[in-house]
Amino acid sequence: MTEPTVTAAGRGPQGLGDRAAAGVVWTVLQKWVVRIGGLVTVAILARLLGPDDFGVVAIAMTVIPLIYLLSDLGFSTYVVQVADASQRVLSTAFWYSMSAGVLLAGGLVVLAPTLGSAFSLPEVAPVLMGLSPAVLLVSLASIPVALLRRRLAFRALALQSFAAGAIGQVTAIAVALTGWGVWALVLQLLVNQAVVLVFAWVSARWHPSFVFDRVQFATMFRFGTNVVGVELVALARLWAETAIVVSTLGVTALGFLNIAQRLIQATHDLSAAAILPVSTVVFSQIRETVDRLRAGYLRALALSYVVVMPVMVFVAVGAPLIVPLLFGDQWGASIVPAQALAVAGIMTLGAMLDNGLFYGAGKPGRWLVYAIGIDVITVATTAFASRYGLVGISVGFVVVAFVATVVRWVIVSRLVDSTPWTVARPFALVSIAGVVSAAAGIAAMALLAELPALVVLLVVGLVIVALHLGVVRLVQPAPFRELVGLVGRRLRRRAPAVAVTP
């Protein structure tokens, strides 16, 4: 009897391009709903909690991703991109993930006091213990979520994210209002992951077999070690940066930096984070033909810059009003880091797409080498810049982002058999629109300085978007037409049919 398999694209009459576009639309919608709600929640919590609370959770969250990573071991990424995801492959991945989740969650509880001592912050230990159940929840959900991504079932993923985000955010606010302090942030994460787990299993409609294939495990392990290596390098960089900031500037400074990072992460999720989960699946299906891979990558890169750059420009220009408006005047020290991270975020957008390209092309080892080099430079830059405070660290973010972008142009050009300039061209052209719209936004802020902050931000946003699209239409007409076409097709599909009576 032949084992059932899960095809990469799933079933359905739509072509790959249409299904990918639909996936991006649903993922963007998911990010907008969840992150806007998240920003509202953070804005409320920032008034109920202090920088120390956010700093303690930020330190604890430098450990949790490592545990997530070890419980998954890159197997979910393997499931997304492998040509044939048989029941044997899926079950092997699931049983490893579940077993590892149980062991690692228990290990985190045991090691929490030691880790708190290592950070010289005993209050981190109970937070780590409280977060330990999330490890098991994520482990149990990883394969069903990977299956949904593989099938391009981003509508189901979006709906589960809506529910998880809303329930988690309501929980956090309710707990904070009762005076539980940092535990509001802990419970928000736990509730969120629990809802994701339930929805993922219901949507995936899959169950594991009682089989564990050592040969399949070895194959997944070889692929997964490169994925894990990339994430371990990123975590090591995060740990080093956290240690540098805490030791030189204190935990309060880390809290200010964390708020800036949350703002930019929310902005990235509202604009760019839809790219990676969709791109990995799509690139894995066109990787056999280098011409098709190159064309698809350049098309996605140009369109991504067109969509994301005005959002990041708006945050960079409007941060002096956005930060106090959202989080309160006491978070003024987060303004400069937010502006720097927004500028860096424009460049690191390419890294998100390139990550999906290398994983989808089955070349995670090359991405690992890149990640090691860039993260070493990042830590060294942070160590040097920390003597100049948060402003120095912020400038360092921008410098490293530019260096990393140039390096990626070279390594990507080799993968897609092109030239570095061909890869760099979409960024260079759209940057013209970014500079023009940023200058106009700054001028508008200066002219409208006496008006209420919300009015100023609304006008500045409209100016930036209008000028950005106007300049893009001149310098990048093809991506502009494609964006208009994508929006038009999505609107026509959502429009109700009109019956015509003879």
Secondary structure, DSSP 8 states (H G I E B T S, - for coil): ----EE-SS-S-SS-HHHHHHHHHHHHHHHHHHHHHHHHHHHHHHHHHS-HHHHHHHHHHTTTHHHHHHHHHTTHHHHHHH-S-EEHHHHHHHHHHHHHHHHHHHHHHHHHHHHHHHHTT-TTHHHHHHHHHHHHHHHHHHHHHHHHHHHTT-HHHHHHHHHHHHHHHHHHHHHHHHTT-TTHHHHHHHHHHHHHHHHHHHHHH-----S---HHHHHHHHHHHHHHHHHHHHHHHHHHHHHHHHHHHH-HHHHHHHHHHHHHHHHHHHHHTTTHHHHHHHHHHHHTT-HHHHHHHHHHHHHHHHHHHHHHHHHHHHHHHHHHHHHH-GGGGGGHHHHHHHHHHHHHHHHHHHHHHHHHHTT-HHHHHHHHHHHHHHHHHHHHHHGGGHHHHHHHHHHHHHHHHHHHHHHHHHHHTT--HHHHHHHHHHHHHHHHHHHHHHHHHHHHTTTS-HHHHHHHHHHHHHHHHHHHHHHH-HHHHHHHHHHHHHHHHHHS-------
